[in-house]
């Protein structure tokens, strides 16, 4: 059981780090998107690409939230 709890903790820690990284990248992309919209002469494709990247990061973060919840539920079952 102790090994199982260690694995749960390790997985949750890794997920937390991954989510932090995703939010950092998303914030950087949003900043780049805002900047690109202010720069004259920038084509519309740049903001759209950045917006799509932000949407995908939100989707991935949502999936990681679901995985974290599943790990927490399994951890409670094996408590």
Contact map, one row per residue, 1 for C-alpha under 8 A:
1111100000000000000000000000000000000000000000000000000000000000000000000000010
1111110000000000000000000000000000000000000000000000000000000000000000000000000
1111111000000000000000000000000000000000000000000000000000000000000000000000000
1111111100000000000000000000000000000000000000000000000000000000000000000000000
1111111110000000000000000000000000000000000000000000000000000000000000000010001
0111111111000000000000000000000000000000000000000000000000000000000000000000000
0011111111100000000000000000000000000000000000000000000000000000000000000000000
0001111111110000000000000000000000000000000000000000000000000000000000110010000
0000111111111000000000000000000000000000000000000000000000000000000000000000000
0000011111111100000000000000000000000000000000000000000000000000000000000000000
0000001111111110000000000000000000000000000000000000000000000000000000100000000
0000000111111111000000000000000000000000000000000000000000000000000100100000000
0000000011111111100000000000000000000000000000000000000000000000000000000000000
0000000001111111110000000000000000000000000000000000000000000000000000000000000
0000000000111111111000000000000000000000000000000000000000000001000100000000000
0000000000011111111100000000000000000000000000000000000000000000000000000000000
0000000000001111111110000000000000000000000000000000000000000000000000000000000
0000000000000111111111000000000000000000000000000000000000000000000000000000000
0000000000000011111111100000000000000000000000000000000000001001000000000000000
0000000000000001111111110000000000000000000000000000000000000000000000000000000
0000000000000000111111111000000000000000000000000000000000000000000000000000000
0000000000000000011111111100000000000000000000000000000010001000000000000000000
0000000000000000001111111110000000000000000000000000000010000000000000000000000
0000000000000000000111111111000000000000000000000000000000000000000000000000000
0000000000000000000011111111100000000000000000000000000000000000000000000000000
0000000000000000000001111111110000000000000000000000110011000000000000000000000
0000000000000000000000111111111000000000000000000000000000000000000000000000000
0000000000000000000000011111111100000000000000000000000000000000000000000000000
0000000000000000000000001111111110000000000000000110110000000000000000000000000
0000000000000000000000000111111111000000000000000110010000000000000000000000000
0000000000000000000000000011111111100000000000000000000000000000000000000000000
0000000000000000000000000001111111110000000000000100000000000000000000000000000
0000000000000000000000000000111111111000000001100110000000000000000000000000000
0000000000000000000000000000011111111100000000100000000000000000000000000000000
0000000000000000000000000000001111111110000000000000000000000000000000000000000
0000000000000000000000000000000111111110010001100000000000000000000000000000000
0000000000000000000000000000000011111111010000100000000000000000000000000000000
0000000000000000000000000000000001111111000000000000000000000000000000000000000
0000000000000000000000000000000000111111110000000000000000000000000000000000000
0000000000000000000000000000000000001111110000000000000000000000000000000000000
0000000000000000000000000000000000000011111000000000000000000000000000000000000
0000000000000000000000000000000000011011111101000000000000000000000000000000000
0000000000000000000000000000000000000000111111100000000000000000000000000000000
0000000000000000000000000000000000000000011111110000000000000000000000000000000
0000000000000000000000000000000000000000001111111000000000000000000000000000000
0000000000000000000000000000000010010000011111111100000000000000000000000000000
0000000000000000000000000000000011011000001111111110000000000000000000000000000
0000000000000000000000000000000000000000000111111111000000000000000000000000000
0000000000000000000000000000000000000000000011111111100000000000000000000000000
0000000000000000000000000000110110000000000001111111110000000000000000000000000
0000000000000000000000000000110010000000000000111111111000000000000000000000000
0000000000000000000000000000000000000000000000011111111100000000000000000000000
0000000000000000000000000100100000000000000000001111111110000000000000000000000
0000000000000000000000000100110000000000000000000111111111000000000000000000000
0000000000000000000000000000000000000000000000000011111111100000000000000000000
0000000000000000000000000000000000000000000000000001111111110000000000000000000
0000000000000000000001100100000000000000000000000000111111111000000000000000000
0000000000000000000000000100000000000000000000000000011111111100000000000000000
0000000000000000000000000000000000000000000000000000001111111110000000000000000
0000000000000000000000000000000000000000000000000000000111111111000000000000000
0000000000000000001001000000000000000000000000000000000011111111100000000000000
0000000000000000000000000000000000000000000000000000000001111111110000000000000
0000000000000000000000000000000000000000000000000000000000111111111000000000000
0000000000000010001000000000000000000000000000000000000000011111111100000000000
0000000000000000000000000000000000000000000000000000000000001111111110000000000
0000000000000000000000000000000000000000000000000000000000000111111111000000000
0000000000000000000000000000000000000000000000000000000000000011111111100000000
0000000000010010000000000000000000000000000000000000000000000001111111110000000
0000000000000000000000000000000000000000000000000000000000000000111111111000000
0000000000000000000000000000000000000000000000000000000000000000011111111100000
0000000100110000000000000000000000000000000000000000000000000000001111111110000
0000000100000000000000000000000000000000000000000000000000000000000111111111000
0000000000000000000000000000000000000000000000000000000000000000000011111111100
0000000000000000000000000000000000000000000000000000000000000000000001111111110
0000100100000000000000000000000000000000000000000000000000000000000000111111111
0000000000000000000000000000000000000000000000000000000000000000000000011111111
0000000000000000000000000000000000000000000000000000000000000000000000001111111
1000000000000000000000000000000000000000000000000000000000000000000000000111111
0000100000000000000000000000000000000000000000000000000000000000000000000011111
